Amino acid sequence: MKANVGGVDRFVRIVAGLALIAWALFGNGPAWAWIGVLPLATGLFSFCGAYSLLGINTCKTK
């Protein structure tokens, strides 16, 4: 898996994922809030399968 998520994109994914998971855990949020695991994982691993399929790369590595 080649990194294709970088910089601001990665930060936003991690923050959004943590916020959704916290909402599900502590804010009595809906079950769908657990979808926050997906952006959290893509942010931590710097890889997004959808980006690969669409040919998008926000990572500045060579």
N, CA, C and O atoms as CSV, one atom per row, in Angstrom:
chain,resi,resn,atom,element,x,y,z
A,1,MET,N,N,0.832,-1.171,0.000
A,1,MET,CA,C,0.000,0.000,0.000
A,1,MET,C,C,0.881,1.240,0.000
A,1,MET,O,O,1.638,1.485,0.940
A,2,LYS,N,N,0.771,1.998,-1.045
A,2,LYS,CA,C,1.529,3.237,-1.158
A,2,LYS,C,C,0.713,4.374,-0.561
A,2,LYS,O,O,-0.483,4.486,-0.827
A,3,ALA,N,N,1.347,5.212,0.237
A,3,ALA,CA,C,0.659,6.329,0.894
A,3,ALA,C,C,0.052,7.265,-0.149
A,3,ALA,O,O,0.727,7.676,-1.093
A,4,ASN,N,N,-1.230,7.598,0.030
A,4,ASN,CA,C,-1.877,8.541,-0.877
A,4,ASN,C,C,-2.698,9.593,-0.118
A,4,ASN,O,O,-3.445,10.355,-0.731
A,5,VAL,N,N,-2.562,9.637,1.205
A,5,VAL,CA,C,-3.238,10.637,2.039
A,5,VAL,C,C,-2.163,11.371,2.822
A,5,VAL,O,O,-1.366,10.752,3.527
A,6,GLY,N,N,-2.143,12.678,2.698
A,6,GLY,CA,C,-1.101,13.411,3.404
A,6,GLY,C,C,-1.548,14.771,3.883
A,6,GLY,O,O,-2.598,15.273,3.484
A,7,GLY,N,N,-0.750,15.353,4.732
A,7,GLY,CA,C,-0.923,16.718,5.193
A,7,GLY,C,C,-2.239,17.006,5.883
A,7,GLY,O,O,-2.644,16.303,6.809
A,8,VAL,N,N,-2.897,18.050,5.414
A,8,VAL,CA,C,-4.148,18.518,6.008
A,8,VAL,C,C,-5.222,17.442,5.894
A,8,VAL,O,O,-6.010,17.258,6.821
A,9,ASP,N,N,-5.264,16.742,4.787
A,9,ASP,CA,C,-6.244,15.674,4.568
A,9,ASP,C,C,-6.156,14.628,5.677
A,9,ASP,O,O,-7.173,14.189,6.213
A,10,ARG,N,N,-4.953,14.245,6.005
A,10,ARG,CA,C,-4.730,13.240,7.053
A,10,ARG,C,C,-5.203,13.761,8.413
A,10,ARG,O,O,-5.866,13.040,9.158
A,11,PHE,N,N,-4.865,15.001,8.732
A,11,PHE,CA,C,-5.260,15.607,10.003
A,11,PHE,C,C,-6.782,15.672,10.124
A,11,PHE,O,O,-7.338,15.332,11.169
A,12,VAL,N,N,-7.448,16.103,9.069
A,12,VAL,CA,C,-8.909,16.222,9.084
A,12,VAL,C,C,-9.561,14.861,9.265
A,12,VAL,O,O,-10.540,14.737,10.001
A,13,ARG,N,N,-9.035,13.843,8.606
A,13,ARG,CA,C,-9.586,12.492,8.740
A,13,ARG,C,C,-9.461,11.979,10.177
A,13,ARG,O,O,-10.402,11.395,10.715
A,14,ILE,N,N,-8.316,12.194,10.785
A,14,ILE,CA,C,-8.099,11.722,12.158
A,14,ILE,C,C,-9.017,12.450,13.130
A,14,ILE,O,O,-9.640,11.819,13.983
A,15,VAL,N,N,-9.105,13.766,13.009
A,15,VAL,CA,C,-9.962,14.541,13.908
A,15,VAL,C,C,-11.429,14.168,13.713
A,15,VAL,O,O,-12.153,13.988,14.693
A,16,ALA,N,N,-11.875,14.050,12.477
A,16,ALA,CA,C,-13.273,13.698,12.204
A,16,ALA,C,C,-13.589,12.297,12.723
A,16,ALA,O,O,-14.650,12.069,13.303
A,17,GLY,N,N,-12.668,11.367,12.512
A,17,GLY,CA,C,-12.873,10.006,12.997
A,17,GLY,C,C,-12.977,9.946,14.511
A,17,GLY,O,O,-13.861,9.281,15.051
A,18,LEU,N,N,-12.077,10.639,15.195
A,18,LEU,CA,C,-12.115,10.670,16.657
A,18,LEU,C,C,-13.387,11.337,17.167
A,18,LEU,O,O,-13.967,10.894,18.158
A,19,ALA,N,N,-13.819,12.393,16.499
A,19,ALA,CA,C,-15.035,13.094,16.914
A,19,ALA,C,C,-16.261,12.196,16.771
A,19,ALA,O,O,-17.107,12.160,17.665
A,20,LEU,N,N,-16.365,11.479,15.667
A,20,LEU,CA,C,-17.501,10.581,15.467
A,20,LEU,C,C,-17.501,9.440,16.484
A,20,LEU,O,O,-18.549,9.078,17.019
A,21,ILE,N,N,-16.333,8.881,16.744
A,21,ILE,CA,C,-16.242,7.786,17.715
A,21,ILE,C,C,-16.584,8.295,19.118
A,21,ILE,O,O,-17.292,7.619,19.865
A,22,ALA,N,N,-16.090,9.472,19.475
A,22,ALA,CA,C,-16.413,10.053,20.792
A,22,ALA,C,C,-17.905,10.320,20.908
A,22,ALA,O,O,-18.492,10.114,21.971
A,23,TRP,N,N,-18.519,10.774,19.829
A,23,TRP,CA,C,-19.962,11.015,19.824
A,23,TRP,C,C,-20.715,9.716,20.069
A,23,TRP,O,O,-21.683,9.690,20.829
A,24,ALA,N,N,-20.273,8.637,19.426
A,24,ALA,CA,C,-20.921,7.333,19.602
A,24,ALA,C,C,-20.732,6.814,21.029
A,24,ALA,O,O,-21.647,6.216,21.597
A,25,LEU,N,N,-19.562,7.037,21.603
A,25,LEU,CA,C,-19.270,6.517,22.938
A,25,LEU,C,C,-19.883,7.341,24.067
A,25,LEU,O,O,-20.544,6.802,24.955
A,26,PHE,N,N,-19.657,8.641,24.023
A,26,PHE,CA,C,-19.984,9.490,25.162
A,26,PHE,C,C,-21.204,10.383,24.962
A,26,PHE,O,O,-21.817,10.814,25.939
A,27,GLY,N,N,-21.556,10.660,23.742
A,27,GLY,CA,C,-22.647,11.588,23.485
A,27,GLY,C,C,-23.957,10.906,23.157
A,27,GLY,O,O,-24.895,11.553,22.691
A,28,ASN,N,N,-24.032,9.605,23.395
A,28,ASN,CA,C,-25.235,8.843,23.083
A,28,ASN,C,C,-25.634,9.046,21.624
A,28,ASN,O,O,-26.812,9.218,21.309
A,29,GLY,N,N,-24.635,9.025,20.738
A,29,GLY,CA,C,-24.872,9.216,19.316
A,29,GLY,C,C,-25.482,7.987,18.674
A,29,GLY,O,O,-25.569,6.929,19.299
A,30,PRO,N,N,-25.902,8.124,17.435
A,30,PRO,CA,C,-26.501,7.001,16.719
A,30,PRO,C,C,-25.465,5.936,16.365
A,30,PRO,O,O,-24.260,6.184,16.417
A,31,ALA,N,N,-25.944,4.766,16.011
A,31,ALA,CA,C,-25.048,3.654,15.684
A,31,ALA,C,C,-24.165,3.974,14.478
A,31,ALA,O,O,-23.030,3.504,14.398
A,32,TRP,N,N,-24.682,4.772,13.541
A,32,TRP,CA,C,-23.890,5.078,12.350
A,32,TRP,C,C,-22.660,5.924,12.669
A,32,TRP,O,O,-21.770,6.042,11.827
A,33,ALA,N,N,-22.587,6.512,13.851
A,33,ALA,CA,C,-21.424,7.326,14.225
A,33,ALA,C,C,-20.159,6.482,14.322
A,33,ALA,O,O,-19.052,7.020,14.290
A,34,TRP,N,N,-20.313,5.169,14.439
A,34,TRP,CA,C,-19.139,4.287,14.471
A,34,TRP,C,C,-18.414,4.246,13.135
A,34,TRP,O,O,-17.325,3.679,13.039
A,35,ILE,N,N,-19.005,4.841,12.102
A,35,ILE,CA,C,-18.333,4.924,10.806
A,35,ILE,C,C,-17.052,5.755,10.931
A,35,ILE,O,O,-16.222,5.756,10.022
A,36,GLY,N,N,-16.891,6.458,12.052
A,36,GLY,CA,C,-15.680,7.233,12.308
A,36,GLY,C,C,-14.423,6.388,12.345
A,36,GLY,O,O,-13.314,6.912,12.242
A,37,VAL,N,N,-14.591,5.082,12.493
A,37,VAL,CA,C,-13.441,4.184,12.461
A,37,VAL,C,C,-12.767,4.230,11.085
A,37,VAL,O,O,-11.546,4.106,10.985
A,38,LEU,N,N,-13.553,4.406,10.040
A,38,LEU,CA,C,-13.013,4.424,8.677
A,38,LEU,C,C,-12.097,5.620,8.420
A,38,LEU,O,O,-10.956,5.414,8.007
A,39,PRO,N,N,-12.542,6.863,8.646
A,39,PRO,CA,C,-11.605,7.973,8.425
A,39,PRO,C,C,-10.420,7.950,9.384
A,39,PRO,O,O,-9.324,8.379,9.023
A,40,LEU,N,N,-10.629,7.453,10.599
A,40,LEU,CA,C,-9.520,7.350,11.542
A,40,LEU,C,C,-8.457,6.392,11.001
A,40,LEU,O,O,-7.267,6.708,11.023
A,41,ALA,N,N,-8.878,5.239,10.523
A,41,ALA,CA,C,-7.932,4.254,9.982
A,41,ALA,C,C,-7.216,4.779,8.741
A,41,ALA,O,O,-6.004,4.607,8.611
A,42,THR,N,N,-7.952,5.417,7.827
A,42,THR,CA,C,-7.305,5.933,6.619
A,42,THR,C,C,-6.330,7.051,6.951
A,42,THR,O,O,-5.307,7.203,6.283
A,43,GLY,N,N,-6.637,7.831,7.974
A,43,GLY,CA,C,-5.709,8.891,8.400
A,43,GLY,C,C,-4.466,8.337,9.057
A,43,GLY,O,O,-3.362,8.819,8.808
A,44,LEU,N,N,-4.636,7.320,9.902
A,44,LEU,CA,C,-3.482,6.742,10.596
A,44,LEU,C,C,-2.558,5.974,9.656
A,44,LEU,O,O,-1.339,6.005,9.822
A,45,PHE,N,N,-3.132,5.284,8.671
A,45,PHE,CA,C,-2.330,4.491,7.742
A,45,PHE,C,C,-1.914,5.263,6.491
A,45,PHE,O,O,-1.148,4.750,5.676
A,46,SER,N,N,-2.408,6.482,6.334
A,46,SER,CA,C,-2.107,7.329,5.171
A,46,SER,C,C,-2.448,6.652,3.860
A,46,SER,O,O,-1.779,6.875,2.851
A,47,PHE,N,N,-3.470,5.837,3.864
A,47,PHE,CA,C,-3.886,5.145,2.648
A,47,PHE,C,C,-5.405,5.101,2.575
A,47,PHE,O,O,-6.072,4.738,3.544
A,48,CYS,N,N,-5.946,5.469,1.424
A,48,CYS,CA,C,-7.390,5.432,1.196
A,48,CYS,C,C,-7.642,4.637,-0.080
A,48,CYS,O,O,-7.154,4.997,-1.152
A,49,GLY,N,N,-8.402,3.561,0.040
A,49,GLY,CA,C,-8.713,2.722,-1.114
A,49,GLY,C,C,-9.492,3.463,-2.184
A,49,GLY,O,O,-9.261,3.252,-3.374
A,50,ALA,N,N,-10.409,4.327,-1.781
A,50,ALA,CA,C,-11.185,5.104,-2.748
A,50,ALA,C,C,-10.278,6.053,-3.537
A,50,ALA,O,O,-10.463,6.238,-4.739
A,51,TYR,N,N,-9.304,6.647,-2.859
A,51,TYR,CA,C,-8.353,7.509,-3.555
A,51,TYR,C,C,-7.577,6.715,-4.603
A,51,TYR,O,O,-7.311,7.227,-5.691
A,52,SER,N,N,-7.216,5.491,-4.294
A,52,SER,CA,C,-6.494,4.660,-5.252
A,52,SER,C,C,-7.335,4.403,-6.496
A,52,SER,O,O,-6.843,4.490,-7.620
A,53,LEU,N,N,-8.604,4.085,-6.281
A,53,LEU,CA,C,-9.498,3.804,-7.410
A,53,LEU,C,C,-9.726,5.043,-8.282
A,53,LEU,O,O,-9.863,4.931,-9.500
A,54,LEU,N,N,-9.767,6.215,-7.657
A,54,LEU,CA,C,-10.022,7.439,-8.379
A,54,LEU,C,C,-8.748,8.129,-8.869
A,54,LEU,O,O,-8.824,9.121,-9.594
A,55,GLY,N,N,-7.587,7.619,-8.482
A,55,GLY,CA,C,-6.320,8.193,-8.919
A,55,GLY,C,C,-5.960,9.491,-8.213
A,55,GLY,O,O,-5.240,10.321,-8.766
A,56,ILE,N,N,-6.457,9.670,-6.992
A,56,ILE,CA,C,-6.181,10.888,-6.227
A,56,ILE,C,C,-5.014,10.620,-5.280
A,56,ILE,O,O,-4.915,9.542,-4.693
A,57,ASN,N,N,-4.137,11.603,-5.136
A,57,ASN,CA,C,-3.004,11.491,-4.231
A,57,ASN,C,C,-2.740,12.855,-3.599
A,57,ASN,O,O,-2.344,13.791,-4.293
A,58,THR,N,N,-2.957,12.976,-2.283
A,58,THR,CA,C,-2.692,14.236,-1.586
A,58,THR,C,C,-1.383,14.178,-0.808
A,58,THR,O,O,-1.020,15.141,-0.133
A,59,CYS,N,N,-0.680,13.068,-0.896
A,59,CYS,CA,C,0.596,12.896,-0.202
A,59,CYS,C,C,1.712,13.435,-1.089
A,59,CYS,O,O,1.731,13.188,-2.295
A,60,LYS,N,N,2.635,14.169,-0.489
A,60,LYS,CA,C,3.712,14.781,-1.268
A,60,LYS,C,C,4.965,13.926,-1.337
A,60,LYS,O,O,6.038,14.442,-1.652
A,61,THR,N,N,4.861,12.621,-1.048
A,61,THR,CA,C,6.029,11.752,-1.156
A,61,THR,C,C,6.243,11.342,-2.606
A,61,THR,O,O,5.305,11.329,-3.403
A,62,LYS,N,N,7.465,11.011,-2.935
A,62,LYS,CA,C,7.785,10.593,-4.308
A,62,LYS,C,C,7.627,9.117,-4.487
A,62,LYS,O,O,7.856,8.600,-5.581
